[in-house]
Amino acid sequence: MNRLLNALAKNDRVKEFALGFPPARAVVDRFVPGETTDDAIATVARLRDAGLYATVDHLGEYADRPEAVEAQVAEYLTLLERLGAASLTSHAEVSVKASALGLGLPDGERVALENARRICAAADAVGTTVTIDMEDHRDTDATLRLLAACREDFPATGGVLQAMLHRTPEDCRRLSGPGSRIRLCKGAYDEPASLAHATTPAIRQAYLRCLRILLRGEGHPMIATHDPVLIEAALGYLELVDRPPNAHEFQMLYGVRPAEERRLAAVGHRVRVYVPYGTDWYGYFMRRLAEKPANLALLGRALVARR
């Protein structure tokens, strides 16, 4: 099922059908709180009022034309200006994907770095920062080079590592030093077995191995998971290493486990919610289904209600 859903995420015909199908859009609203900058700002404000933090992502990865890349950058600059004007930057940062910044264009690493620096500078000007998202294994090295280059001028820039990849423990060791901000997630892409763990037990074990490395380090681990097994293990590890509350955070995707977000925040942990917005929601939504096919039940209920 995971592979099927990831394949559908790349299918243009299925995408066109989903974009014009109201029941599908109704389900998407659970995970994508809106399409406009206004929607994003309003969502961040609600999260702040609930004692939660946010990282905001404008959907639109794999931009393959210079004008599409520039539109993405312009939207992030507007978003950051609006977050600053609304006094929300103490509770919100932004997440960006290298492919949205031009990585896939000719001379893509140079283009992506120039655009990432523009966004990092805008974030710094309003008192917040940026996390550079991770995509599939083909872009891992390029994305980590982008992260390292951004951190030269903007050391608070965060990165993302995917525990399912066999390489990730070593990446965790390299990126667990002072000032490093690393979001550790399981991984949402359909990777070859030669490069990644494939079963739930193996991915959980890999995640915990990587988490132990980050928690023993001197950086700021961002524990990104909805898995109750991993959350409870993380809470246990945090007690053992005696980290202060401001030296780590939990992160969850908007709409997936809101009650758990509130529970963790209530006992003193910083919880940051990943807030995606924009019209290009199809690929993001399909990956959410691929991560947890039980979410298909939401779509099924919407279809039944439509009849």
C-alpha positions in Angstrom: 0.0 0.0 0.0 2.8 2.4 0.9 4.4 1.9 -2.6 1.1 2.2 -4.4 0.3 5.5 -2.7 3.7 6.9 -3.3 3.4 6.0 -7.0 0.0 7.7 -7.1 1.5 10.8 -5.7 3.5 11.1 -8.9 0.6 10.3 -11.3 -0.6 13.4 -13.1 -4.0 11.8 -14.1 -4.8 10.9 -10.5 -3.7 14.3 -9.4 -6.1 16.0 -11.8 -8.9 13.8 -10.6 -8.2 14.5 -6.9 -7.8 18.3 -7.4 -11.3 18.4 -8.9 -13.0 16.0 -6.4 -14.7 17.8 -3.5 -14.7 14.8 -1.1 -11.0 14.5 -1.4 -10.5 18.2 -0.8 -12.7 17.9 2.4 -10.3 15.2 3.7 -7.2 17.3 2.8 -8.5 20.1 4.9 -7.7 18.0 8.0 -4.0 18.1 7.1 -3.7 21.3 5.1 -5.3 24.2 6.9 -5.6 26.5 3.9 -4.2 27.8 0.6 -3.3 31.4 1.3 -0.8 33.3 3.4 -3.8 34.6 5.5 -4.7 31.0 6.3 -1.2 30.2 7.4 -1.0 33.3 9.6 -4.4 32.5 11.2 -3.3 28.9 11.9 0.0 29.9 13.5 -1.9 32.4 15.7 -4.3 29.6 16.9 -1.4 27.3 17.7 0.4 30.1 19.6 -2.8 30.7 21.7 -2.9 27.0 22.4 0.7 27.0 23.7 2.1 25.4 20.6 4.8 26.4 18.1 4.8 26.1 14.3 7.0 25.6 11.3 5.3 26.7 8.2 5.8 25.2 4.8 4.5 26.6 1.5 3.6 23.6 -0.6 5.3 23.4 -4.0 8.3 21.2 -4.1 10.0 20.0 -7.4 9.7 23.5 -9.0 11.2 22.8 -12.5 11.0 26.3 -14.0 12.8 29.5 -12.9 9.6 31.4 -12.6 8.1 28.7 -10.4 11.1 28.9 -8.1 11.0 32.6 -7.9 7.3 32.4 -7.0 8.1 30.1 -4.2 10.9 32.4 -2.8 8.6 35.4 -3.1 5.9 33.6 -1.1 8.3 32.8 1.7 9.5 36.4 1.8 5.9 37.5 2.1 5.1 34.9 4.7 8.1 35.9 6.9 7.2 39.6 6.6 3.6 38.8 7.6 4.7 36.6 10.6 6.9 39.5 11.8 4.1 42.0 11.4 1.8 39.8 13.4 4.4 39.3 16.2 4.3 35.6 15.6 8.0 34.9 15.0 8.6 33.9 18.6 6.4 30.9 17.9 7.0 30.2 14.3 9.8 29.4 11.8 9.5 28.3 8.2 10.4 25.0 6.5 11.7 25.0 2.9 12.5 22.2 0.4 15.6 22.4 -1.7 13.7 21.3 -4.8 11.3 24.3 -4.3 14.3 26.6 -4.3 15.7 25.5 -7.7 17.8 22.4 -6.9 16.5 20.7 -10.0 17.4 23.5 -12.3 20.6 23.8 -14.3 23.4 24.8 -11.8 20.7 23.9 -9.2 22.9 23.8 -6.1 24.1 27.4 -6.7 20.5 28.6 -7.4 19.1 26.8 -4.4 21.8 28.2 -2.1 21.2 31.8 -3.3 17.5 31.4 -2.7 17.9 29.7 0.6 20.2 32.6 1.8 17.5 35.1 0.7 15.0 33.3 2.8 17.3 32.8 5.8 18.2 36.5 5.7 14.5 37.5 5.7 13.9 35.1 8.6 16.8 36.5 10.6 15.5 40.1 10.0 12.2 39.3 11.7 13.7 37.2 14.5 13.1 33.6 13.4 14.8 30.9 11.4 14.5 28.3 8.7 14.6 24.5 8.6 15.7 22.9 5.3 13.5 19.9 4.7 14.8 16.6 3.4 13.5 14.9 0.3 14.3 11.5 -1.2 17.8 9.9 -1.1 18.9 11.3 -4.5 19.0 14.8 -2.9 20.3 14.0 0.5 24.0 15.0 0.0 23.1 18.1 -1.9 20.6 19.1 0.8 23.1 18.6 3.5 25.7 20.7 1.6 23.0 23.4 1.3 22.4 23.2 5.1 26.1 23.5 5.9 26.5 26.5 3.6 23.5 28.3 5.1 24.7 27.7 8.6 28.0 29.6 7.8 26.0 32.9 7.9 22.8 31.8 9.7 24.0 29.2 12.3 20.5 28.6 13.6 19.3 27.1 10.3 17.9 23.7 10.9 18.1 20.4 9.0 16.2 17.2 8.7 17.4 13.5 8.8 15.4 10.5 7.9 16.0 7.6 10.3 15.0 4.9 7.7 18.1 5.5 5.6 21.1 3.3 6.5 23.4 6.3 6.4 21.6 8.4 9.0 23.4 7.3 12.2 26.6 8.7 10.8 24.9 11.9 9.7 23.5 12.2 13.2 27.0 12.0 14.6 28.3 14.7 12.3 25.3 17.0 12.9 25.0 16.7 16.7 27.4 19.5 17.7 26.8 22.8 19.4 24.1 24.9 17.8 22.9 22.2 15.4 19.2 21.9 15.0 18.1 18.6 13.5 14.6 17.3 13.0 14.7 13.5 13.1 11.8 11.8 11.3 11.2 8.3 10.1 11.1 9.2 6.4 8.2 9.5 4.0 9.7 8.5 0.7 9.7 5.1 -1.0 13.4 4.3 -0.9 15.2 1.2 -2.3 15.9 -1.6 0.2 19.6 -1.3 -0.4 19.5 2.2 1.1 16.8 2.1 3.7 15.0 0.0 6.3 11.6 -1.1 5.1 9.7 -2.7 8.0 8.1 -0.9 10.9 10.2 -2.7 13.6 13.5 -2.0 11.7 12.5 1.7 11.2 11.6 2.1 14.8 15.0 0.6 15.9 16.8 2.9 13.5 14.9 5.9 14.8 15.8 5.1 18.4 19.4 4.6 17.5 19.6 7.9 15.8 17.7 9.7 18.6 20.1 8.4 21.2 23.0 9.9 19.2 21.3 13.3 18.9 20.2 13.4 22.6 23.8 12.7 23.7 25.0 15.5 21.5 25.2 19.2 22.1 22.6 20.3 19.5 18.9 20.9 19.6 17.1 17.6 18.6 13.7 18.0 17.1 11.8 14.8 17.7 9.4 14.4 14.8 7.1 11.4 15.2 3.5 10.5 15.8 4.4 6.9 16.8 3.3 6.4 20.4 6.1 3.8 20.9 8.7 6.2 19.8 7.2 9.1 21.8 7.3 7.1 25.0 10.8 5.9 24.4 11.9 9.5 23.7 10.4 10.7 27.0 12.3 8.0 28.8 15.6 9.0 27.1 15.0 12.6 27.9 14.8 11.7 31.6 18.0 9.8 31.4 20.0 12.5 29.7 18.3 15.2 31.9 17.9 17.7 29.1 16.3 21.1 30.0 13.0 21.8 28.4 14.4 24.4 26.0 17.1 22.0 24.6 14.8 19.8 22.5 11.3 19.8 21.0 8.7 17.4 19.7 7.3 18.0 16.2 4.1 16.7 14.6 2.3 17.3 11.4 -0.8 19.5 11.4 -4.0 17.5 11.9 -2.5 14.1 12.7 -2.4 13.9 16.6 -3.6 17.2 18.0 -4.5 15.6 21.4 -1.0 14.3 21.8 0.4 17.7 21.0 -1.6 19.2 23.8 -0.6 16.4 26.2 3.1 16.8 25.6 2.9 20.6 25.9 0.9 20.3 29.1 3.8 18.5 30.8 6.3 21.1 29.8 7.7 20.0 26.4 8.0 22.4 23.5 5.8 21.1 20.7 6.0 22.4 17.2 3.4 21.7 14.5 4.3 21.4 10.9 1.8 23.7 9.1 1.6 23.2 5.3 -0.4 25.6 3.1 -0.9 26.4 -0.5 -2.7 25.1 -3.6 -0.2 22.4 -4.4 -1.4 20.0 -1.7 -1.7 16.8 -3.7 1.8 15.3 -3.3 1.9 16.2 0.4 -1.5 14.6 1.0 -0.6 11.4 -0.8 2.6 11.0 1.3 0.5 11.4 4.5 -1.7 8.5 3.3 1.4 6.5 2.4 2.9 7.0 5.9 -0.4 5.8 7.5 -2.8 4.1 5.1 -5.4 4.0 7.9 -5.9 7.7 6.9 -7.7 6.2 3.9 -10.6 5.6 6.2 -11.1 9.4 6.4 -11.4 9.6 2.6 -13.8 6.6 2.7 -16.1 8.3 5.2 -16.1 11.5 3.0 -17.0 9.5 0.0 -19.9 7.8 1.8 -21.1 11.1 3.1 -21.1 12.5 -0.4 -23.6 9.9 -1.6 
